[in-house]
């Protein structure tokens, strides 16, 4: 039995082939909601599935791009992936998602995609892949990186755009919020030492924290910033670091974690010691994952503009894929907001000193 075609979908829905194509490419703003629903219903009824290989033979383009992230189990990357799917669909592209595990070899494979010639461009968030490796790829395809640019990264002649929030500014604002609340002994969880584990994002968040302290005339105390081993942030890492901090002498007045998953782990470590935020210490995270709205207490955090990040990353990638321009690499900033919730409330049984 022959596979259903676009013609079959169009005939079943009573629309033109162009309308079906627009719906399939996600540009449904060009058709009414009722027409789009009719097309989707026809697709389901006859079991139509797009033939991407045929599309590439016909047009020279597959309209397929990829997103490579180090850990889909981390809610931050899950939120990034959700936003990217929507942005790609809106731009008329199919998005494939790959979990690299944060391993350099897997990240390089994702950047080349030698086994999947349908993929025309890649958006990726690398953890272990050194910058110079991108300039040595066997298959050079357009690529956009998520996250801060490493200061000494070398990309050869490859135009690699970066899309990120200003992590230093956001970290400075969050630390400033804690200082404004009257807290002075502010510990941080998320410092990373030495390549390849010291990601540019971690470096920038520590930089913003130290700048905020300096602006208030406070010295940086390394004892309040234990290093988190490995490149991955996790709840377990947050719990371990918080336990270490809580067992060291005078307890800090506030904990600032460089990721919400670290903060959630810190909540568990505190609970195990009979400590509770914000009564015994203030707590703040970073990334604005949805889970933070449901922790007890709800979590103060910095939330990136995920939708804006996705739109800018997809737009930059499409521009590289469809243009012969050799424009230099771009650092593209997206928005963020400080979200203040219960975990940094100052209506506590024991107010901070000073």
C-alpha positions in Angstrom: 0.0 0.0 0.0 1.4 3.4 -1.0 2.3 5.9 1.6 0.0 8.9 1.9 1.3 12.1 0.2 0.9 15.8 0.6 -1.7 15.6 -2.2 -3.7 13.1 -0.1 -3.6 15.3 3.0 -4.7 18.4 0.9 -7.5 16.5 -0.7 -8.7 15.1 2.6 -8.6 18.6 4.3 -10.0 20.4 1.3 -7.1 22.8 1.1 -4.1 23.5 -1.2 -0.8 21.7 -1.0 0.9 25.0 0.0 -1.4 25.3 3.0 -0.5 21.8 4.1 3.2 22.6 3.7 2.8 25.8 5.8 1.1 23.8 8.6 3.8 21.1 8.5 6.6 23.6 8.7 5.0 25.3 11.7 4.2 28.6 10.0 0.5 28.3 11.0 0.2 32.0 11.4 -0.3 32.0 7.6 -3.5 30.0 7.9 -6.5 30.2 10.2 -6.7 28.1 13.4 -9.7 26.2 12.0 -7.9 25.4 8.7 -4.7 24.3 10.6 -6.8 22.0 12.8 -8.5 20.5 9.7 -5.1 19.8 8.2 -3.8 18.1 11.4 -6.9 16.0 11.6 -6.4 14.9 8.0 -2.8 14.0 8.7 -3.9 11.8 11.6 -6.8 10.2 9.8 -4.7 9.0 6.8 -1.4 8.4 8.7 0.7 10.8 6.7 4.4 11.1 7.7 6.8 13.6 6.1 9.6 12.2 4.0 12.6 14.3 4.9 14.9 12.6 2.5 12.5 13.3 -0.4 12.2 16.9 0.7 16.0 17.3 0.6 16.2 15.8 -2.9 13.5 18.1 -4.1 14.5 21.4 -2.5 18.2 20.9 -1.5 17.2 21.5 2.1 15.9 19.1 4.8 14.6 21.9 7.1 16.1 19.8 10.0 18.4 21.3 12.7 19.7 19.8 15.9 19.9 20.8 19.6 22.7 19.1 21.6 22.7 19.5 25.4 24.7 17.8 28.1 21.9 16.6 30.4 18.2 16.4 29.5 17.6 15.1 33.1 18.5 18.6 34.3 15.3 20.7 34.3 17.2 23.7 32.9 18.1 21.9 29.7 14.6 20.4 29.5 13.2 24.0 29.5 15.8 25.1 26.9 14.7 22.1 24.7 11.0 22.9 25.0 11.6 26.6 24.0 13.9 25.5 21.1 11.3 23.1 19.7 8.8 26.0 19.6 11.2 28.5 18.0 12.3 25.9 15.4 8.7 25.1 14.5 7.8 28.7 14.2 10.8 29.2 11.8 9.7 26.2 9.7 12.3 23.7 10.9 12.2 20.2 12.5 14.4 20.0 15.7 16.2 16.9 16.7 17.5 16.7 20.2 20.6 14.9 21.4 21.9 14.3 25.0 25.7 14.4 24.9 26.3 13.6 28.6 28.8 16.5 28.6 31.5 14.3 27.0 33.9 15.9 24.6 33.7 13.1 22.0 29.9 13.1 22.0 29.9 16.9 21.8 32.3 16.9 18.8 30.1 14.2 17.2 27.0 16.4 17.7 28.9 19.4 16.1 29.7 17.3 13.0 26.7 15.0 12.7 28.6 12.9 10.2 26.0 10.1 10.6 23.0 12.2 9.8 23.4 14.2 6.6 19.8 15.6 7.0 20.9 17.9 9.8 21.8 21.3 8.4 22.8 23.2 11.5 23.4 22.7 15.2 22.6 24.6 18.4 24.6 23.2 21.3 25.5 23.8 24.9 29.0 22.2 25.3 30.6 21.4 28.6 33.8 19.6 27.7 34.5 20.4 24.1 37.4 22.9 23.7 36.9 25.8 21.4 39.7 24.9 19.1 38.0 21.6 18.3 35.2 23.3 16.5 37.7 24.7 14.0 39.0 21.1 13.3 35.7 19.5 12.5 35.6 17.0 9.6 32.2 18.3 8.5 31.8 22.1 8.9 28.2 23.0 9.4 26.7 26.2 10.8 26.7 26.1 14.6 25.4 28.3 17.4 26.6 27.9 21.0 24.5 28.5 24.1 26.3 30.0 27.1 29.1 32.5 27.7 32.1 32.5 25.4 35.3 31.2 26.9 37.8 34.2 27.0 40.6 32.1 25.4 38.5 30.0 23.1 39.9 29.6 19.6 37.5 28.9 16.8 39.9 29.2 13.8 38.0 30.5 10.8 34.6 29.1 12.0 32.0 31.8 12.6 30.5 30.5 15.9 27.8 32.7 17.4 27.1 32.6 21.2 23.6 33.2 22.7 23.6 33.8 26.4 22.3 36.0 29.2 24.8 38.4 30.8 25.7 35.9 33.6 27.9 38.3 35.5 25.3 41.1 35.6 22.5 38.7 36.6 24.7 37.2 39.3 25.6 40.6 40.5 22.0 41.6 40.7 21.0 38.4 42.7 23.9 38.9 45.1 22.9 42.6 45.5 19.4 41.5 46.4 20.7 39.3 49.2 22.9 42.2 50.4 19.9 44.6 50.3 18.1 42.2 52.5 20.8 42.7 55.2 22.8 39.5 54.6 26.6 39.8 54.8 27.9 36.2 55.1 26.8 34.9 51.8 28.1 31.5 50.8 28.0 30.3 47.1 27.7 26.9 45.7 28.8 26.3 42.1 32.4 27.5 41.9 34.3 25.4 39.5 38.1 25.2 39.3 40.4 24.4 36.4 39.6 23.4 32.8 37.7 21.5 31.5 35.4 21.7 34.6 35.4 25.5 35.0 32.8 26.5 32.6 32.6 30.1 31.4 29.1 30.3 32.9 30.4 29.3 36.4 33.3 31.8 36.0 30.9 34.6 35.1 28.5 33.9 38.0 31.3 33.9 40.5 32.6 37.1 39.0 29.3 38.8 39.4 29.1 37.6 43.0 32.5 38.9 43.9 31.8 42.3 42.1 28.6 42.8 44.2 30.6 42.1 47.4 33.3 44.5 46.4 30.8 47.2 45.7 29.6 47.0 49.3 33.2 46.9 50.7 33.0 43.2 51.6 36.0 40.8 51.0 35.6 37.5 49.1 36.0 34.6 51.5 37.0 31.4 49.6 35.9 29.3 52.6 32.3 30.4 51.7 32.7 29.2 48.1 33.6 25.5 48.1 34.4 24.2 44.6 31.9 21.8 43.1 33.7 18.9 41.4 32.8 18.0 37.8 31.1 20.0 35.1 27.6 18.9 35.9 25.4 20.7 38.4 23.0 18.4 40.2 20.9 18.2 43.3 23.4 15.7 44.8 26.3 18.1 44.2 24.3 20.9 45.9 23.5 18.7 48.9 27.1 17.7 49.3 28.4 21.3 49.1 25.7 22.6 51.5 26.5 19.9 54.0 30.2 20.9 53.8 29.3 24.6 54.4 26.9 23.8 57.3 29.6 21.8 59.1 32.1 24.7 58.9 32.2 27.0 61.9 29.8 29.9 61.8 26.8 29.2 59.6 26.3 31.6 56.6 23.3 33.9 56.6 22.6 33.1 53.0 23.3 30.5 50.4 23.5 31.5 46.7 23.6 28.5 44.4 24.7 28.9 40.7 21.8 26.6 39.6 18.3 25.9 41.0 19.1 22.2 41.1 22.0 23.0 43.4 19.7 25.0 45.6 17.1 22.2 45.8 19.9 19.8 46.9 20.9 22.4 49.5 17.4 22.4 50.9 17.6 18.7 51.5 21.0 18.9 53.2 19.6 21.7 55.4 16.5 19.7 56.3 18.7 16.7 57.3 20.3 19.0 59.9 17.1 20.6 61.2 17.7 23.8 59.3 15.0 25.5 57.2 15.0 28.4 54.7 14.3 31.3 55.2 14.1 30.9 59.0 17.7 29.8 59.5 19.3 31.0 56.3 18.2 32.7 53.0 18.5 30.7 49.8 18.7 31.7 46.2 19.2 29.8 43.0 19.7 30.5 39.3 17.9 29.3 36.1 14.3 29.9 37.0 13.2 26.3 36.5 9.5 25.6 37.0 10.3 23.3 40.0 11.4 26.3 42.0 7.8 27.6 42.1 6.8 24.5 44.1 9.6 23.9 46.6 9.1 24.8 50.2 9.9 27.6 50.4 9.5 28.8 46.8 12.9 29.7 45.4 14.3 33.1 44.6 16.1 32.8 41.3 17.3 34.4 38.1 15.1 33.3 35.2 16.5 33.6 31.6 14.1 34.5 28.9 13.9 31.0 27.5 11.6 31.9 24.6 13.8 34.9 23.6 17.0 32.8 23.9 15.4 30.1 21.6 14.2 32.7 19.0 17.6 34.3 18.9 19.6 31.1 18.6 17.3 29.7 15.9 17.4 33.0 14.0 21.2 33.2 14.2 21.5 29.6 13.0 19.1 30.0 10.1 20.9 33.2 9.1 24.2 31.2 9.0 22.6 28.4 7.1 20.9 30.5 4.4 23.6 33.2 3.9 27.0 33.1 2.3 28.0 35.9 4.7 31.4 35.4 6.5 30.4 37.8 9.3 32.6 37.5 12.4 31.3 35.5 15.4 28.6 37.3 17.5 27.9 37.4 21.2 24.1 37.7 21.3 22.5 38.7 24.6 19.1 37.6 25.7 17.0 38.9 28.6 16.6 37.7 32.2 14.7 38.6 35.3 15.3 38.4 39.1 12.4 36.5 40.6 12.1 37.1 44.3 10.2 34.5 46.3 9.8 33.1 49.8 13.3 31.7 50.2 15.0 35.1 50.7 12.3 36.6 52.9 13.6 38.6 55.9 10.5 38.0 58.1 12.5 35.4 59.9 12.7 34.2 63.5 16.3 35.2 63.7 17.1 38.3 61.6 20.6 38.6 60.1 23.2 40.5 62.1 24.7 43.8 60.9 
